[in-house]
């Protein structure tokens, strides 16, 4: 399997980092693109360096490199995840404004009818944000707000981060054991 993973400057860069860590353990080929603001947010929110994150990916590309292989539909991938996805990047993807490698690769993913998962980070959402998300959902993208699954009874931010990363993997049909799956209390055996 081959995936493009982009990290933008929205809060939640640790979500993208965790996703890369899990994909590495699952031996998935990853092509990482970090936006300039992702680099800044990473240093504000985590103890990871840009080099730490780049080391988790199989390949890394500059956001300015529009000649990178992932900018072409002839370069086969199984999809792309933007995690986290800022509203700026989401709006650019919606408009087909491929001014950097993240938005160009997302445009290619949509036009080639491959999976595009946008881990949209913003709250509250404006009408503009919602319209952009609605348009992209109709165009085939998966809009994935990183919400907490309280039924897992998380004890830490790491637990929440793992759950979100696991659910993103589910959207890509990647088999994993990262998360606790829902079990109906009504159908479980009583002891």
C-alpha positions in Angstrom: 0.0 0.0 0.0 1.2 3.5 -0.8 -0.3 6.7 0.8 0.3 10.4 0.7 0.2 12.0 4.1 0.0 15.7 4.5 0.2 17.7 7.7 -1.0 21.3 7.7 -0.8 24.1 10.3 -4.1 23.4 12.0 -3.8 22.4 15.7 -3.5 18.7 16.2 -0.2 18.0 14.4 0.2 15.1 16.8 -2.6 13.3 15.0 -0.5 13.3 11.8 2.5 12.2 13.7 0.7 9.3 15.3 -0.8 8.3 12.0 2.7 8.1 10.5 3.9 6.0 13.4 1.2 3.5 13.0 1.6 3.4 9.2 5.3 2.8 9.6 4.6 -0.2 11.9 2.1 -1.5 9.4 4.8 -1.3 6.7 2.7 1.2 4.5 4.8 3.3 2.1 4.2 6.9 3.0 4.9 10.1 1.1 4.9 13.0 3.6 4.4 16.7 2.9 4.6 19.2 5.7 3.2 22.7 5.2 5.3 25.7 6.5 2.7 26.2 9.2 2.7 22.5 10.1 6.4 23.0 11.0 5.6 25.9 13.2 2.6 24.2 14.9 4.6 21.1 15.4 7.1 23.0 17.5 4.4 24.8 19.5 2.3 21.7 20.3 4.8 18.8 20.6 8.4 17.9 21.5 8.9 16.4 18.0 11.2 18.1 15.5 10.6 18.3 11.8 13.4 15.7 11.3 11.7 13.3 13.8 8.5 13.5 11.8 10.3 13.2 8.4 12.1 10.1 9.7 8.7 8.3 10.2 7.9 8.6 6.5 9.2 6.4 3.7 9.6 9.5 1.5 9.3 13.2 2.1 8.6 16.0 -0.3 8.8 19.8 0.0 5.4 21.5 -0.1 7.0 23.8 -2.8 8.0 20.8 -5.1 5.1 20.7 -7.6 7.3 18.4 -9.8 7.2 15.6 -7.1 5.9 12.3 -8.2 2.8 12.6 -6.1 1.7 15.7 -8.2 0.9 13.4 -11.1 -2.0 11.0 -11.5 0.3 8.6 -13.3 2.0 8.0 -9.9 -0.2 5.3 -8.4 -1.3 5.7 -4.7 -4.0 4.1 -2.6 -5.1 7.5 -1.4 -4.2 10.6 0.7 -4.8 11.8 4.2 -4.5 15.5 5.2 -4.1 15.2 9.0 -4.8 17.7 10.4 -6.4 19.7 7.6 -6.7 23.4 8.1 -9.7 25.3 6.7 -7.3 27.2 4.4 -6.1 23.9 2.9 -9.7 22.5 2.7 -10.8 25.6 0.9 -7.9 25.4 -1.6 -8.7 21.7 -2.2 -12.3 22.6 -2.8 -11.4 25.2 -5.4 -8.8 23.1 -7.1 -6.2 25.7 -6.2 -3.1 23.6 -6.4 -0.5 26.2 -5.5 1.5 23.8 -3.3 2.2 20.1 -3.3 -0.5 19.4 -0.6 -3.3 20.9 -2.6 -2.0 19.6 -5.9 -1.7 16.0 -4.6 -5.2 16.3 -3.1 -6.5 17.5 -6.4 -4.9 14.6 -8.2 -6.3 12.2 -5.6 -9.9 13.5 -6.3 -9.5 13.5 -10.1 -8.2 10.0 -10.1 -11.1 8.9 -7.8 -8.8 7.7 -5.1 -9.6 8.1 -1.4 -9.0 11.5 0.2 -9.5 11.8 3.9 -9.5 15.3 5.3 -9.1 15.4 9.1 -10.7 18.8 9.4 -9.7 20.8 12.5 -11.8 23.8 13.4 -14.5 24.7 15.9 -17.0 26.2 15.6 -17.6 25.8 11.9 -18.8 28.7 9.8 -21.2 28.4 7.0 -18.3 28.8 4.6 -16.5 25.9 6.2 -19.6 23.7 6.1 -20.2 24.6 2.4 -16.6 23.7 1.5 -16.9 20.4 3.4 -20.3 19.6 1.8 -18.9 20.3 -1.7 -15.8 18.1 -1.1 -17.9 15.3 0.4 -20.0 15.3 -2.8 -16.8 15.2 -4.8 -15.7 12.0 -3.0 -13.6 13.2 -0.1 -14.1 11.9 3.4 -14.6 14.7 5.9 -13.3 13.4 9.2 -13.5 15.7 12.2 -11.2 14.2 14.9 -13.9 13.7 17.5 -13.5 11.8 20.8 -15.1 8.4 21.2 -16.1 8.6 24.9 -17.3 5.0 24.9 -13.6 3.9 24.9 -13.2 5.7 28.3 -9.9 7.4 27.3 -7.5 8.1 30.1 -5.1 10.4 28.3 -4.6 12.5 25.2 -2.6 9.6 23.8 -5.7 7.3 24.1 -7.7 9.9 22.1 -5.0 10.3 19.5 -4.7 6.5 19.0 -8.5 6.2 18.6 -8.6 9.0 16.0 -5.6 7.5 14.1 -7.2 4.1 14.1 -10.5 5.5 12.8 -8.6 7.3 10.0 -7.0 3.9 9.1 -10.5 2.4 8.9 -11.4 5.0 6.3 -8.6 3.7 4.2 -9.5 0.0 4.7 -6.2 -0.6 6.5 -6.3 -3.6 8.9 -4.9 -2.7 12.3 -5.4 -3.3 16.1 -4.9 0.3 17.2 -8.3 0.9 18.7 -10.9 -0.7 20.9 -14.0 -1.5 18.8 -17.5 -0.8 19.9 -19.2 -3.8 21.6 -22.8 -3.5 22.4 -23.5 -4.0 26.1 -26.9 -5.4 25.2 -25.5 -8.4 23.3 -22.6 -9.3 25.6 -22.9 -12.3 27.7 -23.7 -11.7 31.4 -21.5 -13.3 34.0 
